C-alpha cells in the first residue's frame, strides 16, 4: 500500500529540554521551511509470514499548504492524495474519496501528520522522544491511546534537513520501513502538481 507523512513539532509537556541538543520547535521549523518537498520513496513491508519484504516504489510531493501526493509506480501504478479533507485515489474519472475509517486511512493520516509537522495531531496520539541535532536527528513516537497501542509498539523517525526514514513497528511483529533517500525542497509547485491538488 501507500503511505507517508513529513514531520512533527512543538512543545511536549514533560520532555526535559535541558537534556536535548535539539528542540521539537527547532526541528519543526526546519522541516516546515520549504513550500514543497519532493523525491523518491521505497517502502518495505516485512510480514512474519513471508521470507522477503513486500517492496513498493514511487515518488512523493509534500506541499505545505495543500497536502501530500503519493505516486506509486511499482509494483503497480496508482496515485493517492492526502489532505485536510481526507484520502483520495485517482482513477480515469479523477480523484475519488476513499473511506475515512479504515486502518489504511488512519495510517496515511499518521504519515501526513509526521511529514507536515502537525504537532497537535502527533502530540495527541503519541509521546515523542527526540535525540540529535538538525543535521542528524531521531524521534521515537510511542502510542498514548489504547487503539494505537493495539496496532503499534512504536514508530521511529530519522533524518537531517528532511525526513529520511520512517519505521513502524507493529505489535504482532510486522514492520514497515519507509525510506525517502533523496528529498529536495522548493518554493513552488509545478503546474502538474498544482493541478493534482486543485481537484
Secondary structure, 3 states (H helix, E strand, C coil): CCCCCCCCCCCCCCCCHHHCCCCHHHHHHHHCCCCEEEEEEEEEEECCCCCCCEEEEEEEEEECCCEEEEEEEECCCEEEEEECCEEEEEECCEEEECCCCCHHHHHHHHHHHHHHCCHHHHHHHEEEEEEECCCCEEEEEEECCHHHHHHEEEEEEEECCCEEEEEEEECCCCEEEEECCCCEEECCCCHHHHHHHHC
